[in-house]
Amino acid sequence: MSGGVEWALHCCVVLTSVEEPVPATKLAEFHDVSASYLAKQLQALSRAGLVRSVQGKAGGYVLTREPASITLLDVVEAIDGPAAAFTCTEIRQRGPMATPAEMCTTPCPIARAMSGADAAWREALRAVSIADLAQDVAETSGPSAMTRVSAWLTAPQG
């Protein structure tokens, strides 16, 4: 999983604290990350329909849906794509003891195990929403944490 997933998830969580658009540069400053790299993650989120870019002097990014309807899987797939984490290359059909292709009519035990693990991972990500993460921030960082985040993000730039 790329580092962009972490950055995108953090941005989605902090965007739950505001109603007005937040500029990418402000999000980058808040997280102390590269503005140009973060912009790429925000563009990927926008292409996936998870955030919307608002143009103009008061422009920036906002969530397009309720945080409860955006899952961690949505964000992971927006940033890294929907491909499975494991790709079977049928290595069992190679080498001096290669299994003939006609004997390989079903996935091997390794491919089955990895496919099952990928499915379980995706289900776990699908079960957690951005709203859940925002609630966890409030529980672990104190009830005023998201209010402080909102105040910082909406303070005039200077």
Secondary structure, 3 states (H helix, E strand, C coil): CCHHHHHHHHHHHHHCCCCCCECHHHHHHHHCCCHHHHHHHHHHHHHCCCEEEECCCCCEEEECCCHHHCEHHHHHHHHHCCCCCCCCCCHHHCCCCCCCHHHCCCCCHHHHHHHHHHHHHHHHHHCCEHHHHHHHHHHHHCCCHHHHHHHHHHCCCC
